[in-house]
Amino acid sequence: MLYVLIVHLIPNKNPRYNRLFWLTEVAVLGMMVSFPIQGYAAISIAFSTLHILCSYYFVRLAWKDHKEVSSSVRYLLKASLLFMLFSTIGVWCLGPAVATLGQTSAFYQIAIQFFLHFQFNGWFLFAVLAVFLNQFNAINLLVFKRFSKLLIVATILTFALPVSWFAFHPMLLWINGLGVVLQVLALYYAMLLLQPHLRFFFVETSKLVRLLFRFALFCLVLKIGLQTLSLIPQVAEMAYQYRNFVIGFIHLIMLGVISGFLFAFIMQSPLVKHKSKWLSFAVYSFITGFLTTELLLFIQGCLYYFGVGMMPNYYIWLLIFSTLLPLGILFLIFNITNHDSKTIKTT
């Protein structure tokens, strides 16, 4: 999705993007099949290496071709692409980590966290913010510079928290604390930046699109709020000890913030038929699936923390509510394909 949206911002499309896209998809499918079967081994390494090399080539093309977008959007795009490159250092470290210290070593775990942190909080987040900001004209550049620089520094500093889980040092908590404070300041400047535009922007969008953008923005604020709670040592320790909280936080970023924005971007496309009950079902199904699974993860994490144990039928309920997520996406695809086929017939 991010690949397509970034290419969509380019006025003159290079045909190499299309070939590179499908080669990247082959790498994704290869990783999807090989990793669950054999883990970190020859075939999965080959596909992951292909994916990284495709990503590098995409960065080279996109960096060169995005000269005609606004300076603010270009700045966020370049930051996202650099974070993508930066995150792959963690992947390249996995092989040496396994060969020298094994998969249980702190080096191996930190390498994984390095990749995940700068993918989710760097590459993905900055890319969706770039696409989102591209919809606004005449933004305050002074406020934007403060927002973007604070968010970049905060993203780097908050990596100290996952490092502290495997190689604890009191200084890491202070570094994470500084990153969290800078992130809150970045949120403040983001609100100043968007405030003059959001009211008019929401007036021009449909009810479902407004809902999705508000949902994504709320999840972004909640993400920063939860990271702020990590300033409390007991909360930071609890997040590491109980896996449900970690998974819930990852889902908040990926399903709430990133997928929420992506869902809204798709809804703005002329491919989507807005006067359709299936579209409403798709949106509400996805949001309901997200909220209920997040609630289940949080409740089960609290039960573990207070020593109560497993809630009745926890995995069954998690499975049932999780199905609402792909169901929502499937109905969105059905809306697009059905609308597209009707458009072709009428033309």
C-alpha positions as CSV (number, residue, x, y, z in Angstrom):
1,M,0.0,0.0,0.0
2,L,2.7,2.5,0.9
3,Y,4.6,1.5,-2.2
4,V,1.6,2.3,-4.4
5,L,0.7,5.5,-2.6
6,I,4.2,6.9,-2.8
7,V,4.4,6.0,-6.5
8,H,1.0,7.7,-6.9
9,L,2.6,11.0,-5.8
10,I,5.0,10.9,-8.7
11,P,3.8,12.9,-11.8
12,N,5.7,11.0,-14.4
13,K,5.7,7.3,-13.6
14,N,8.8,5.3,-14.3
15,P,7.9,1.8,-15.8
16,R,10.5,0.3,-13.6
17,Y,8.2,0.8,-10.6
18,N,5.7,-1.7,-12.0
19,R,8.3,-4.5,-12.5
20,L,9.9,-3.8,-9.1
21,F,6.5,-3.9,-7.4
22,W,5.8,-7.5,-8.7
23,L,9.3,-8.7,-7.9
24,T,8.8,-7.3,-4.3
25,E,5.5,-9.2,-4.1
26,V,7.2,-12.4,-5.1
27,A,9.7,-11.8,-2.2
28,V,6.8,-11.2,0.2
29,L,5.0,-14.4,-0.8
30,G,8.2,-16.3,-0.5
31,M,8.9,-15.0,3.0
32,M,5.2,-15.7,4.0
33,V,5.5,-19.4,3.0
34,S,9.1,-20.1,4.0
35,F,9.5,-18.5,7.4
36,P,6.6,-20.5,9.1
37,I,8.0,-23.7,7.7
38,Q,11.7,-23.5,8.3
39,G,12.3,-20.3,10.3
40,Y,15.5,-18.4,9.6
41,A,17.2,-20.7,7.0
42,A,18.4,-20.7,3.4
43,I,15.2,-20.2,1.5
44,S,13.7,-17.7,3.9
45,I,17.0,-15.8,4.0
46,A,17.1,-15.7,0.2
47,F,13.6,-14.2,0.0
48,S,14.2,-11.7,2.8
49,T,17.5,-10.7,1.1
50,L,15.6,-10.2,-2.2
51,H,13.0,-8.1,-0.4
52,I,15.6,-5.9,1.1
53,L,17.4,-5.4,-2.2
54,C,14.1,-4.5,-3.8
55,S,13.5,-2.0,-1.0
56,Y,16.9,-0.4,-1.6
57,Y,16.2,0.0,-5.3
58,F,12.8,1.5,-4.5
59,V,14.4,4.0,-2.2
60,R,16.8,5.0,-5.0
61,L,14.0,5.5,-7.5
62,A,11.6,7.3,-5.1
63,W,14.3,9.6,-3.7
64,K,15.1,10.8,-7.2
65,D,11.6,11.1,-8.5
66,H,9.8,13.0,-5.8
67,K,11.2,16.4,-6.6
68,E,7.8,17.9,-7.6
69,V,5.9,17.4,-4.3
70,S,5.9,20.0,-1.6
71,S,9.0,20.5,0.5
72,S,7.2,19.3,3.7
73,V,5.9,16.1,2.0
74,R,9.3,15.5,0.4
75,Y,11.0,15.9,3.8
76,L,8.7,13.3,5.5
77,L,9.1,10.9,2.5
78,K,12.9,11.1,2.7
79,A,12.8,10.5,6.4
80,S,10.6,7.5,5.9
81,L,12.9,6.0,3.2
82,L,15.9,6.6,5.4
83,F,14.3,4.9,8.3
84,M,13.5,1.9,6.0
85,L,17.2,1.7,5.1
86,F,18.2,2.1,8.7
87,S,15.9,-0.6,9.9
88,T,17.5,-3.2,7.6
89,I,20.7,-3.1,9.7
90,G,18.8,-5.2,12.2
91,V,18.1,-7.8,9.6
92,W,21.7,-8.0,8.4
93,C,22.7,-8.6,12.1
94,L,20.5,-11.6,12.5
95,G,22.8,-14.0,10.7
96,P,26.0,-13.1,12.6
97,A,23.9,-13.1,15.9
98,V,22.7,-16.6,15.3
99,A,26.1,-17.9,14.2
100,T,28.0,-16.4,17.1
101,L,25.7,-16.1,20.1
102,G,22.5,-18.0,19.2
103,Q,18.8,-17.0,19.0
104,T,18.5,-16.6,22.7
105,S,21.2,-13.9,22.9
106,A,20.6,-10.3,23.7
107,F,22.3,-9.4,20.4
108,Y,19.7,-11.4,18.4
109,Q,16.7,-10.0,20.3
110,I,18.0,-6.4,20.0
111,A,18.5,-6.8,16.3
112,I,14.9,-7.9,15.9
113,Q,13.7,-5.0,18.0
114,F,15.8,-2.6,16.0
115,F,14.2,-3.7,12.7
116,L,10.6,-3.7,14.1
117,H,11.0,-0.3,15.9
118,F,12.4,1.6,12.9
119,Q,10.0,-0.1,10.5
120,F,6.8,0.6,12.5
121,N,7.7,4.0,14.1
122,G,10.0,5.2,11.3
123,W,9.3,3.9,7.8
124,F,5.6,3.1,8.1
125,L,4.5,6.1,10.3
126,F,6.5,8.8,8.4
127,A,5.2,7.4,5.1
128,V,1.5,7.6,6.0
129,L,2.0,11.0,7.5
130,A,3.6,12.2,4.3
131,V,0.7,10.9,2.2
132,F,-1.8,12.5,4.7
133,L,0.0,15.8,4.7
134,N,0.0,15.9,0.9
135,Q,-3.7,16.7,1.1
136,F,-3.2,20.1,2.7
137,N,-2.0,23.3,1.1
138,A,-0.1,26.2,2.6
139,I,0.9,24.6,5.9
140,N,3.0,26.5,8.4
141,L,6.6,25.6,7.5
142,L,8.0,26.8,10.9
143,V,5.6,24.6,12.8
144,F,6.2,21.7,10.4
145,K,10.0,21.9,10.9
146,R,9.6,21.7,14.7
147,F,7.2,18.9,14.5
148,S,9.2,16.8,12.0
149,K,12.6,17.2,13.7
150,L,11.2,16.5,17.2
151,L,9.5,13.3,15.8
152,I,12.6,12.1,14.1
153,V,14.8,12.5,17.2
154,A,12.0,11.0,19.4
155,T,11.8,8.0,17.1
156,I,15.6,7.3,17.5
157,L,15.7,7.9,21.3
158,T,12.6,5.7,22.2
159,F,14.5,2.7,20.8
160,A,16.3,2.7,24.1
161,L,13.2,1.1,25.8
162,P,13.3,-2.2,23.9
163,V,17.1,-2.3,24.2
164,S,16.7,-2.0,28.0
165,W,14.6,-5.2,28.0
166,F,17.6,-7.3,26.9
167,A,20.6,-5.2,28.1
168,F,19.4,-3.1,31.0
169,H,21.1,0.0,32.1
170,P,19.5,2.9,34.0
171,M,20.7,5.4,31.4
172,L,18.5,3.7,28.7
173,L,15.4,4.6,30.7
174,W,16.5,8.3,30.8
175,I,17.1,8.3,27.1
176,N,13.7,6.7,26.4
177,G,12.2,9.3,28.8
178,L,13.7,12.2,26.8
179,G,12.4,10.6,23.6
180,V,8.9,10.3,25.0
181,V,8.9,14.0,26.1
182,L,10.1,15.0,22.6
183,Q,7.4,12.9,21.1
184,V,4.7,14.6,23.2
185,L,6.1,18.0,22.0
186,A,5.9,16.7,18.4
187,L,2.3,15.8,18.9
188,Y,1.6,19.3,20.2
189,Y,3.1,20.8,17.1
190,A,1.2,18.3,14.9
191,M,-2.0,19.6,16.4
192,L,-1.0,23.2,15.7
193,L,-0.1,22.2,12.2
194,L,-3.3,20.4,11.4
195,Q,-5.8,22.6,13.3
196,P,-6.4,25.2,10.6
197,H,-7.0,22.5,8.0
198,L,-8.9,19.6,9.6
199,R,-12.3,21.3,9.9
200,F,-12.5,22.2,6.2
201,F,-10.9,18.8,5.3
202,F,-13.5,16.8,7.1
203,V,-16.4,18.9,5.6
204,E,-15.3,17.8,2.2
205,T,-15.1,14.1,3.0
206,S,-17.7,11.5,3.5
207,K,-18.9,10.2,6.9
208,L,-17.0,6.9,6.7
209,V,-13.7,8.6,5.5
210,R,-14.0,11.1,8.5
211,L,-14.6,8.2,10.8
212,L,-11.5,6.4,9.6
213,F,-9.2,9.5,9.7
214,R,-10.4,10.3,13.2
215,F,-9.9,6.7,14.2
216,A,-6.3,6.7,12.9
217,L,-5.5,10.0,14.5
218,F,-7.0,8.8,17.8
219,C,-4.9,5.7,17.7
220,L,-1.8,7.8,17.0
221,V,-2.5,10.0,20.1
222,L,-3.2,6.8,22.1
223,K,0.1,5.3,21.0
224,I,2.0,8.4,22.2
225,G,0.0,8.4,25.4
226,L,1.0,4.7,26.1
227,Q,4.6,5.4,25.4
228,T,4.4,8.3,27.8
229,L,3.3,5.8,30.5
230,S,6.6,3.9,29.9
231,L,8.2,6.7,31.9
232,I,6.9,4.8,35.0
233,P,9.4,2.0,35.6
234,Q,6.7,-0.5,36.7
235,V,4.8,0.1,33.5
236,A,7.9,-0.3,31.3
237,E,8.7,-3.6,33.1
238,M,5.1,-4.8,32.9
239,A,5.1,-4.2,29.1
240,Y,8.1,-6.4,28.7
241,Q,7.0,-9.2,31.0
242,Y,3.5,-9.7,29.7
243,R,3.4,-10.4,25.9
244,N,-0.2,-9.4,25.6
245,F,0.7,-5.8,26.2
246,V,3.5,-5.8,23.6
247,I,1.2,-7.5,21.0
248,G,-1.5,-5.0,21.8
249,F,0.8,-2.1,21.3
250,I,2.1,-3.5,18.0
251,H,-1.5,-3.9,16.8
252,L,-2.3,-0.4,17.9
253,I,0.5,0.9,15.6
254,M,-0.1,-1.4,12.6
255,L,-3.9,-2.0,12.7
256,G,-4.9,1.3,14.3
257,V,-2.6,4.0,13.0
258,I,-1.0,2.6,9.8
259,S,-4.0,0.5,8.5
260,G,-6.4,3.1,9.7
261,F,-4.8,5.8,7.5
262,L,-4.4,3.3,4.6
263,F,-8.1,2.3,4.8
264,A,-9.0,6.0,4.7
265,F,-6.7,6.7,1.7
266,I,-8.4,3.8,-0.2
267,M,-11.8,5.2,0.7
268,Q,-10.9,8.5,-1.0
269,S,-10.2,6.7,-4.2
270,P,-12.8,6.9,-7.1
271,L,-12.5,3.1,-7.2
272,V,-14.7,2.9,-4.1
273,K,-18.5,3.1,-4.4
274,H,-19.6,5.1,-1.3
275,K,-23.3,4.6,-1.5
276,S,-23.0,0.9,-0.6
277,K,-24.1,-1.0,2.6
278,W,-21.1,-3.3,2.0
279,L,-18.7,-0.4,2.4
280,S,-20.2,0.6,5.7
281,F,-20.0,-3.1,6.8
282,A,-16.4,-3.2,5.7
283,V,-15.4,-0.1,7.8
284,Y,-17.4,-1.0,10.9
285,S,-16.2,-4.7,10.8
286,F,-12.6,-3.6,10.6
287,I,-12.9,-1.1,13.5
288,T,-14.9,-3.5,15.6
289,G,-12.4,-6.3,15.1
290,F,-9.6,-4.0,16.1
291,L,-11.3,-2.6,19.2
292,T,-12.5,-6.0,20.5
293,T,-9.1,-7.8,20.0
294,E,-7.3,-4.9,21.6
295,L,-9.7,-5.1,24.6
296,L,-9.2,-8.9,24.9
297,L,-5.4,-8.5,24.8
298,F,-5.5,-5.8,27.4
299,I,-7.9,-7.7,29.8
300,Q,-5.8,-10.9,29.5
301,G,-2.6,-9.0,30.1
302,C,-4.1,-7.5,33.3
303,L,-5.3,-10.9,34.4
304,Y,-1.8,-12.3,34.1
305,Y,-0.4,-9.2,35.9
306,F,-2.8,-9.7,38.9
307,G,-2.2,-13.5,38.9
308,V,-5.7,-14.5,38.0
309,G,-4.7,-16.6,35.0
310,M,-6.5,-17.3,31.7
311,M,-9.9,-15.9,31.0
312,P,-12.5,-18.5,29.8
313,N,-12.4,-19.3,26.1
314,Y,-9.8,-16.5,25.5
315,Y,-8.3,-17.9,22.3
316,I,-11.7,-18.8,20.9
317,W,-13.0,-15.2,21.5
318,L,-9.7,-13.8,20.0
319,L,-10.2,-16.0,16.9
320,I,-13.8,-14.9,16.5
321,F,-13.2,-11.2,16.8
322,S,-9.9,-11.4,14.7
323,T,-11.9,-12.7,11.7
324,L,-13.7,-9.3,11.6
325,L,-10.4,-7.7,10.4
326,P,-9.9,-9.7,7.2
327,L,-13.7,-9.7,6.7
328,G,-13.7,-5.9,6.6
329,I,-10.9,-5.9,4.1
330,L,-12.6,-8.5,1.9
331,F,-15.8,-6.5,1.8
332,L,-13.8,-3.4,0.8
333,I,-12.2,-5.4,-2.0
334,F,-15.7,-6.7,-3.0
335,N,-16.9,-3.1,-3.2
336,I,-14.0,-2.0,-5.4
337,T,-14.2,-5.0,-7.8
338,N,-18.0,-4.8,-8.0
339,H,-17.9,-1.0,-8.6
340,D,-15.1,-1.4,-11.2
341,S,-16.9,-4.0,-13.1
342,K,-20.1,-1.9,-13.3
343,T,-18.0,1.1,-14.4
344,I,-16.5,-1.0,-17.2
345,K,-19.9,-2.1,-18.4
346,T,-21.4,1.4,-18.5
347,T,-18.4,2.7,-20.5
